[in-house]
Amino acid sequence: MSTTVSEHLTRIARDLHEKDNTFPSGDFSQTEMIEYLNNAEKEFLLKTGILKTDSTIAVDAGTTILFDRPDNTMDIIRISVDGRPIQRQRLLDLELEDRNWRNSPNGRTHYWHEDGISNSQFEIDKRPAAACTIRVIADYIYDEYSGVSGNIHLADWWEPYLRWKVISLALSKDGDNQDIQRSK
């Protein structure tokens, strides 16, 4: 993990026949390429699932059913309460089973969902009757690149994938330089 963002952009610039990683031709901008790099990395991490985060949330009895998603997570894979897995459920199914489920008494949690609420939250079906811990396992996402300083987050052997994805995104954008065939 020693390739810098600047080196990465220099390789992309070379592949696109630019003089340097500031993209002086005006066909592309450095900011645009950094945005493409962020998108490529997110897609790679989501598709491969190579990085996971394991977070624990301490919960007091009867407090809430709505929780903030742990930082730097994308897709939640699994949730358990005190070591017991609970099932992912759609909000619609929870509503069909019991329209008043949010006001049901405290009890044993069976389901969780993340649809129909903020993207940064998830909800369980019952307020815990006793203090417990909720364990969330999810796909990990790095903080986005904001400039050319710093290193690429992924190991060097994944750099070519990121580079070619960035080039694909650049060549597929609307404009005079769009080249769908090469972007594929």
N, C-alpha and C positions, 0 to 999 in steps of 0.2 A: 504494500500500500504506500508506494513512494511516488507515484505519478502525481504531479501537481495539476491543478485545474488549468494553469497557464500552459503547461506542456501538452495537456490533453487538447486544449483549443488550438495550439500550434499544429498538432497532427491533423486536426480537422481542417484547419486553414490550408495546409499543404494538399490534402485530398480534394479540396474545392478550388485549388489553384489560386489561392489568395497569397499576398506577399507576407503577411504575418497574422497573428491572432487578434488583431484589432479589426480585421476584415475591411481593409481600406477601399475596396472596390465599391462598397455601398450596397452590394447585393444582399448582404446579411449584416447583422450587427453583433457585437460581442454579447450584449445583453440578451439578445434573441437566442444565441447559441447556449448561453448559460441556462436560460429557461428550457431549451430543448434537452440539455443535460439533466436538469432536475426531473423532467418528464420521463426521460429514458431510464433513469435510475429507479424512479418509483415503479414504472412498469416492470422492470427487471426484478425488483424485490417482490412485487405482488405475484408475478408469474412463477418465480422459482420458489419463493417462500424460504430462502436460505437463511434468513435472519429472523429470529423470534424474540419476543420480549415476554417475560414472566413477571407479572406484577401482583401484589397482594394488597387488598383494601380491607382495613379493619372497620367493622360495622357494629354500632351499638344496637341493642334490641329495639325493635319497633320504630326505628328512625325514618328511613326513607326507602323508596324502591328505585329511585332515579340516581344514577351515578355518572360521574365524569369518566370518560375513557382515559386510560393511562396515557401519559405523554409519549410521543413518537410511536404511535401505533396506527396501523392501517386497518386491516381486516382482522376482526376478532375470530379466533379459531375455536377456543373452548373457554367456558366459565365453569368454575366449581365453587360450591359453598361448603366450607369445612371439609374439603377433600372429596365431596360427593358431587359428581358432574351434574349439571342441569342442562336441559335441552334448549337449543335455539328454537324460537317459535315466531311466527309472523304476528304482528299486532292484530290483524284481521282475525286470526284463529283464536287469539286470546279474547277478543271482543265477542266472537260467535259463541264461545264456551260460557262466558259470563260477562255481560255488559258492564257490570259493576265491579269488575275484578280489582280495580285500583283502590276501592274502598273495602275490600274484604278484610277480615280479621288477620292479625299476625299469624304466621304459621310456617310450615315447611315450604321452601322455595322449590319449584319444579321447572320453571321456564324463564328464559330471558329473551329480549328482543332489542333491536336497534333501529327498526324502521318506524317512521312516523314521528320521530323526535330529532333533536339536533344531532348532526354528524359526530359531535364530540361526546356523545353520551350513550349509555345503554340502560335498560330498565329490567328489573326482575319482577316476577308476578306476585310476590307476597313480601310484606315487611317481615324480617326475621323475628321470631319470637324470643330469641336469645342472642346475645352478642356472638358474632361469628367473623370469619374471614372469607372474603371473596377473592378467588384467584383467577386472573385473566391472562390467558395466553393468546398472543396476537402476533401478526406480522409486524416487524420493526421497520420504521422509516427514519432515515437520517434527517437532520435539519437541512433545509435547502441551501444550495450554494448561492451566495449573493455577489460574488466577485471572483477574480482570478487568483486570489490568494488561497492558500490551503491545499490539501491533498484530496484526490479522489477518494471517496469513502470505501469503495470496494477494492478487493485485491487486484493487483496488476493484471492477472490473467483474465479478468472480466473487462478490462479497459477496451479491447477491440469491439466487444459487443456494444458497449456504451457509445463508442465513437461512431460505429456504423449506424446505430439507431439515431443519433443526433444528425448525421448526414442525411439519413432517410427523411427525418422530419423537416430538415431545411429544404431538401429538394421537392418536397410535396406541398410546400406553402404556396398560396396563390401569388401570382406575379409573373414577371417576364422570365424569371429563371426557373419556373416550375418544370420539373422533369419527372413525371410520374413513373416512367419506365425505370430510370436509374434509382428512384426512391424505393422501388420494390426490391 
